[in-house]
Amino acid sequence: MKRGLQIILGILSLIPFMVAILGLTSGLGRWLPAEAITPEFDSHYRYITGFYISLGVIAWWIIPNIEKHKTALRIVAGAIFAGGVGRVISFWQVGAPGPLTLVFTGIELCFPLLLIWQAKLPRRQSKTG
């Protein structure tokens, strides 16, 4: 049960990390024509990708002792869920994104389910003496 959750979190954390590395290195140029990109918009986009990189690193820190890091996983899951909610708002206000973004949105909105899985894990006893 623990190993399965560790594997799922490891795989899921690779997605935002890899997408963020692409965003950090290529900026908005991979999404928009050059004339549509302002320095402020590109700067903000690259800044936000730093958060995704950080979430991936925090997730990797959680993985080895996943049963002990309830608060850290709640923070990561909450941040990812909040991003999914932002995508839903964008969908309603601006329109439907591409299919891959819809898949990411579904994953982000289901991320809190990992907290239920984590809650079922027994806490490891600390060794004393």
C-alpha positions in Angstrom: 0.0 0.0 0.0 2.8 2.4 0.9 4.9 1.5 -2.1 2.0 2.0 -4.4 1.4 5.5 -3.1 5.1 6.3 -3.3 5.2 5.2 -7.0 2.0 7.2 -7.9 3.3 10.3 -6.2 6.7 9.9 -7.9 5.1 9.6 -11.3 2.6 12.4 -10.7 5.4 14.7 -9.4 7.4 14.2 -12.6 4.7 15.8 -14.7 4.7 19.3 -13.3 8.5 19.2 -12.8 9.2 18.3 -16.4 6.6 20.8 -17.8 8.1 23.5 -15.5 11.6 22.9 -16.7 10.4 23.4 -20.3 8.5 26.5 -19.2 11.5 27.9 -17.3 13.9 27.4 -20.2 11.6 28.3 -23.2 9.2 30.7 -21.6 6.0 31.6 -23.4 7.6 31.2 -26.8 6.4 27.6 -26.9 2.8 28.8 -26.5 2.5 32.2 -28.1 3.9 34.1 -31.1 6.8 36.4 -30.2 4.7 39.6 -30.9 2.1 38.5 -28.3 4.7 38.1 -25.5 5.5 41.0 -23.2 8.5 40.9 -20.9 6.2 41.1 -17.9 4.0 38.2 -19.1 7.0 36.0 -19.9 8.7 36.9 -16.6 5.6 36.0 -14.6 5.2 32.7 -16.5 8.7 31.7 -15.8 8.3 32.8 -12.1 5.2 30.6 -11.7 7.1 27.6 -13.3 9.5 27.9 -10.4 6.7 27.0 -8.0 6.0 23.8 -10.0 9.6 22.8 -9.8 9.5 23.4 -6.0 6.4 21.3 -5.7 8.1 18.4 -7.5 11.1 18.7 -5.2 8.9 18.7 -2.1 7.0 15.7 -3.4 10.3 13.8 -3.8 11.3 14.7 -0.3 8.0 13.3 1.0 8.2 10.0 -0.9 10.7 8.0 1.3 8.7 8.6 4.5 5.3 9.3 3.0 3.4 8.0 6.1 5.1 10.7 8.3 4.7 13.8 6.1 1.0 14.4 6.3 1.2 18.2 6.5 3.7 18.5 3.7 1.6 16.3 1.4 -1.5 18.3 2.3 0.3 21.5 1.2 1.5 20.0 -2.1 -2.0 18.4 -2.8 -3.7 21.7 -1.9 -1.4 23.7 -4.2 -2.0 21.3 -7.1 -5.7 21.2 -6.5 -5.8 25.1 -6.4 -4.1 25.1 -9.7 -6.7 22.8 -11.1 -9.5 25.0 -9.8 -7.8 27.9 -11.6 -7.9 25.9 -14.8 -11.6 25.3 -14.3 -12.2 29.0 -13.9 -10.3 29.7 -17.0 -12.3 27.1 -18.9 -15.5 28.8 -17.8 -14.3 32.3 -18.5 -12.0 31.9 -21.5 -12.9 28.6 -23.2 -11.8 25.0 -23.4 -8.1 24.3 -23.5 -6.5 21.5 -25.5 -7.0 17.8 -24.6 -3.6 17.5 -22.7 -4.5 20.4 -20.5 -7.9 18.8 -19.8 -6.1 15.6 -18.7 -3.8 17.7 -16.4 -6.8 19.4 -14.9 -8.4 16.1 -14.1 -5.3 14.9 -12.4 -4.9 18.1 -10.5 -8.5 18.0 -9.3 -8.1 14.4 -8.1 -4.8 15.0 -6.4 -6.4 15.3 -2.9 -7.4 11.6 -3.2 -3.8 10.9 -2.4 -4.5 12.3 1.1 -7.1 9.6 1.7 -4.7 7.0 0.6 -2.0 8.4 2.8 -4.3 8.5 5.8 -4.7 4.7 5.5 -1.0 4.1 5.9 0.2 3.1 9.4 2.6 5.6 10.9 6.1 4.2 11.4 7.0 3.9 15.0 10.1 5.9 16.1 12.9 3.9 17.6 13.9 4.9 21.1 16.6 3.7 23.4 
